[in-house]
Amino acid sequence: MSVIINKATKIVKKTAELSLKRDANSTTCFAIYQPKAPKALKKFSKIK
């Protein structure tokens, strides 16, 4: 039983590592939009 669990763990680990490497080296197809903050929020800023 322990041998099966060890092999399954190695397979899952290898699969996860490969998919993370593939995803980290790929580009995305969408842009992120960040609207400008209203001037009223300026009073809550710690940066002067």
C-alpha positions, 0 to 999 in steps of 0.5 A: 500500500505504501509503495502505491501511495509513494508512486502516486505522490511522485506522479502528482508532484511531477504533473503539478511542477510541469503544469506550473512551469508551463503556466509561468512561461505563458502569456495571458490574453487579457489586460487588467484595468485599474481605475483611478482613485477618487480625490476624496480618498486622498485623505486616507493615504499614509503617503504625503 
